[in-house]
Amino acid sequence: MSGDTRERILSVANELFIEQGYEGTSLREIADRLDITKAALYYHFRSKDEILTTLLAPFFELLDDLLGRLEDAHDIEAWADALTWVVEKIFDYLDFFRLMGSNRHVVEVLLESVEHDHTEMHARIEAAAHAAASSVAEEVRMVAALGAVTGFDDWAPTLLREADPLTLQTELTATVRDMLGVTQPV
């Protein structure tokens, strides 16, 4: 039952953070929506920051998986496969992107305080692209394709919210593969 309560807290907090923003949501509102006491909420989470950090954790796992796939890619085809994989995963993380969109500043500040080294991540990606590319032109296309995928939530939040997920996945995958100059697998 304790795990169920914890998951319900996360679900409600995520909804409220998206609806009214992290800063506009109190722990009291989360507890009230769940019909539990604030003390019961504190039993599961010490703070609102801990709730937000917990909501962001699955994204860090996805990011680590993507970095590993990019580092394992030894040519542009494998790079395309890694990006295709993450495009498929984007649609499992739509709530995360909505949370980010509603709370970008708070999330950026929080990310600085958790063990997520942005500089190291960039160095790993740069090294992976350099190792997998057979030319500067390929390396440019690889980094641009990665940017297209990772920036999609920033530049297309309405599409993510309103368009058919399968159509978005198909079109984003095709765009990435076009950018990379690799054909679609049959």
C-alpha positions as CSV (number, residue, x, y, z in Angstrom):
1,M,0.0,0.0,0.0
2,S,2.9,2.4,0.8
3,G,4.2,2.1,-2.8
4,D,0.8,2.7,-4.2
5,T,0.5,5.9,-2.1
6,R,3.9,7.1,-3.2
7,E,2.9,6.5,-6.9
8,R,-0.4,8.4,-6.4
9,I,1.5,11.3,-4.8
10,L,3.8,11.4,-7.8
11,S,0.9,11.2,-10.3
12,V,-1.1,14.0,-8.6
13,A,2.0,16.2,-8.1
14,N,2.9,15.8,-11.8
15,E,-0.7,16.8,-12.8
16,L,-0.6,19.9,-10.5
17,F,2.9,20.9,-11.5
18,I,1.8,20.8,-15.2
19,E,-1.5,22.6,-14.5
20,Q,-0.4,25.4,-12.2
21,G,3.4,25.1,-12.1
22,Y,5.8,23.8,-9.5
23,E,6.0,27.2,-7.7
24,G,2.2,27.6,-7.8
25,T,1.6,24.2,-6.2
26,S,1.9,23.6,-2.4
27,L,2.4,20.3,-0.6
28,R,-1.0,21.0,1.1
29,E,-2.7,21.0,-2.4
30,I,-1.1,17.7,-3.2
31,A,-2.2,16.2,0.1
32,D,-5.7,17.7,-0.2
33,R,-6.2,16.3,-3.7
34,L,-5.2,12.8,-2.5
35,D,-7.3,13.2,0.7
36,I,-4.3,12.5,2.9
37,T,-2.6,14.5,5.6
38,K,0.4,16.6,4.9
39,A,2.2,14.4,7.5
40,A,1.4,11.3,5.4
41,L,2.8,13.1,2.4
42,Y,6.0,13.9,4.3
43,Y,6.3,10.2,5.2
44,H,6.9,9.5,1.5
45,F,8.7,12.7,0.4
46,R,10.6,15.2,2.6
47,S,10.0,18.1,0.2
48,K,8.5,19.3,-3.0
49,D,12.0,19.3,-4.5
50,E,12.3,15.6,-3.7
51,I,9.0,15.0,-5.5
52,L,10.2,16.8,-8.6
53,T,13.6,15.0,-8.5
54,T,11.7,11.7,-8.3
55,L,9.5,12.7,-11.3
56,L,12.7,13.6,-13.3
57,A,14.6,10.3,-12.5
58,P,13.1,8.2,-15.3
59,F,14.2,10.8,-17.8
60,F,17.8,10.6,-16.5
61,E,17.7,6.8,-17.1
62,L,16.5,7.4,-20.6
63,L,19.3,10.0,-21.2
64,D,21.9,7.5,-19.8
65,D,20.5,4.8,-22.1
66,L,20.7,7.2,-25.1
67,L,24.3,8.2,-24.3
68,G,25.3,4.6,-24.0
69,R,23.7,3.8,-27.4
70,L,25.4,6.8,-29.0
71,E,28.8,5.8,-27.5
72,D,28.3,2.2,-28.8
73,A,27.4,3.5,-32.3
74,H,30.4,3.0,-34.6
75,D,29.0,4.5,-37.8
76,I,26.2,6.8,-39.0
77,E,23.7,4.0,-39.4
78,A,24.1,2.9,-35.8
79,W,23.8,6.6,-34.8
80,A,20.5,6.7,-36.7
81,D,19.3,3.6,-35.0
82,A,20.1,5.1,-31.6
83,L,18.1,8.3,-32.5
84,T,15.3,6.2,-33.9
85,W,15.2,4.3,-30.6
86,V,14.9,7.5,-28.6
87,V,12.2,9.0,-30.9
88,E,10.2,5.9,-30.1
89,K,10.7,6.5,-26.4
90,I,9.7,10.2,-26.5
91,F,6.1,9.2,-26.5
92,D,6.5,7.2,-23.3
93,Y,7.7,10.5,-21.6
94,L,5.1,13.0,-22.8
95,D,4.2,13.9,-19.2
96,F,7.8,14.6,-18.5
97,F,8.0,17.0,-21.4
98,R,4.8,18.7,-20.3
99,L,6.3,19.0,-16.8
100,M,9.4,20.5,-18.3
101,G,7.4,22.9,-20.5
102,S,5.4,24.2,-17.5
103,N,8.4,24.5,-15.2
104,R,11.5,25.0,-17.3
105,H,13.3,27.4,-15.0
106,V,12.6,25.4,-11.8
107,V,13.7,22.2,-13.5
108,E,16.9,23.8,-14.8
109,V,17.8,25.1,-11.3
110,L,17.0,21.6,-9.9
111,L,19.1,19.9,-12.5
112,E,22.1,22.0,-11.5
113,S,21.8,20.7,-7.9
114,V,21.5,17.0,-8.8
115,E,24.3,14.8,-10.0
116,H,23.8,15.5,-13.7
117,D,26.9,16.9,-15.2
118,H,25.8,18.7,-18.4
119,T,29.4,19.4,-19.4
120,E,30.3,15.7,-19.1
121,M,27.3,14.8,-21.2
122,H,28.3,17.2,-24.0
123,A,31.8,15.8,-23.9
124,R,30.5,12.2,-24.2
125,I,28.2,13.1,-27.1
126,E,30.9,15.0,-28.9
127,A,33.4,12.1,-28.5
128,A,30.8,9.6,-29.6
129,A,29.9,11.6,-32.7
130,H,33.5,12.1,-33.6
131,A,34.3,8.4,-33.2
132,A,31.3,7.3,-35.3
133,A,31.6,9.8,-38.1
134,S,33.7,9.1,-41.2
135,S,33.9,12.8,-42.1
136,V,33.2,16.3,-40.7
137,A,30.1,16.4,-42.9
138,E,28.8,13.2,-41.2
139,E,29.7,14.6,-37.8
140,V,27.8,17.8,-38.4
141,R,24.7,15.8,-39.6
142,M,24.9,13.6,-36.5
143,V,25.0,16.5,-34.1
144,A,22.2,18.3,-36.0
145,A,20.0,15.2,-36.0
146,L,20.6,14.8,-32.2
147,G,19.7,18.5,-31.8
148,A,16.5,17.9,-33.8
149,V,15.4,15.1,-31.5
150,T,16.4,16.6,-28.2
151,G,15.0,20.0,-29.0
152,F,11.7,18.7,-30.3
153,D,9.9,19.3,-27.0
154,D,11.1,22.9,-26.9
155,W,10.1,23.8,-30.4
156,A,7.0,21.7,-30.9
157,P,5.1,21.4,-27.6
158,T,1.8,21.9,-29.4
159,L,2.6,19.1,-31.8
160,L,3.5,16.8,-28.9
161,R,0.2,17.7,-27.2
162,E,-2.2,17.7,-30.1
163,A,-0.8,15.5,-33.0
164,D,-1.2,11.8,-33.4
165,P,1.8,10.2,-31.7
166,L,2.3,7.6,-34.4
167,T,2.4,10.3,-37.1
168,L,4.8,12.4,-35.1
169,Q,7.1,9.3,-34.4
170,T,7.0,8.4,-38.1
171,E,7.7,11.9,-39.3
172,L,10.4,12.7,-36.7
173,T,12.2,9.4,-37.5
174,A,12.0,10.1,-41.2
175,T,13.4,13.6,-40.7
176,V,16.3,12.4,-38.5
177,R,17.2,9.7,-41.1
178,D,17.0,12.3,-43.9
179,M,19.3,14.6,-42.0
180,L,21.7,11.8,-41.5
181,G,21.5,10.7,-45.1
182,V,20.6,7.1,-44.2
183,T,17.7,5.1,-45.6
184,Q,14.7,3.9,-43.6
185,P,15.0,0.2,-42.6
186,V,12.6,-2.0,-44.4
